[in-house]
């Protein structure tokens, strides 16, 4: 039967496994050793590829962080230059009498 009402509902039991001992450094070392083992098995190559992608996503960077920070800095400076040039161009166009004459010609 369906219970209708606002009473307390029974929540499902959750699985709360807590490992007794976990060493992430040891696990990472084992993965690196396994990555550099030379095997001819195709399924093992696929597993190595999956592990490389997984560790890359876990680390969330694909290289030197200094390179990325310098690229971000260059991008921000370039954006500032573009904004300044566009602002200057808009100021020159708006202060020109020809633009005002053009707007008046279209409004007639």
N, C-alpha and C positions, 0 to 999 in steps of 0.2 A: 504494500500500500504506500501511497505517497503521503508524506508528512507535510502538512501545510501549517505554517506558523513561523513565529520569529524566535523560537526557542534555541537553545544551544544545540549545535549540530556536532556530530562526532567527526573529528578530524582524522584523516588516515595517518597511520603510523609511518614515520619517516625512517630512512636508513641512515644512521649516523656512525659510520665506521671511522675511527680515529686510529691511524697507524701508530705503532709504538715507537718506531724509529724510522726516520726518513732522512737521507742525506742527498740533497739535490746536487752537490758538487760531484759526488761519486757517480750519480746517474748521468750527469753531463759528460764526465770523463768516459764512461762506458759507451755513450752514444758517439763521442768523437772517435774512440778507438774502432768502433764498429763501422763508422763512416769511411775510415781509411783502409779497412781490410779490402784486399783485392780478391773479388770473386767473379766468376763467370755466370752465375745464376741470374736470370732475367728478373725473377720475382724479388730477389734481394736488391737489385738495382732500383726497382720501383719503391721498395721500402726505404732505401737510402734517400731517394728523391723526396719522399714524403717527410722523412725526418728533417732534411735540410729546410724544407718549406716551413715545417712546424717550428724549428728553432729560430728561423728568421722572423717569423711572426711573433714569437715569444719575446725576442729581443727588441722588436719594433724599430730597428734601424738596419740599414744595409751598408754600413761603412763607417767612416770616420765622422764623429759628430762635429768636428771643427769644419769640415767641408760643408756640411749642411748649414751650419750657422753662418758661414761666410756667404753661401748662396742666398740665404734668407735676407741677410743684410744688403747684398747687392740688389735683390729684388725690391726691397723697401726703398732704397735710394732711387732706383729707376722709376718706381711708382710716384715718388715725390717730384721728380723731374717732370714726369708726364702731367701731373696735376698743376704744377707751376706754369708749364707751357700752355696748357689748355685754358687756365685762368687768365693768363696774359692775352691770349688770342681772343677770348670772350670780352675782355676789357677793351681791347682795340676795336673790335667789331661794334660793340655797343656805344662807344664814344664817337664813332664815325658818323658824320652827317649823311652819308650815302645810305647807310642801313636804315636810318630813320626815314629818308625819302622813299626807299623801297617799301617799307612797311606802310607808309601813307599811300603809295601808289596802289598797293594791294587792297587797302581798306576802302578805296573809292568805289 
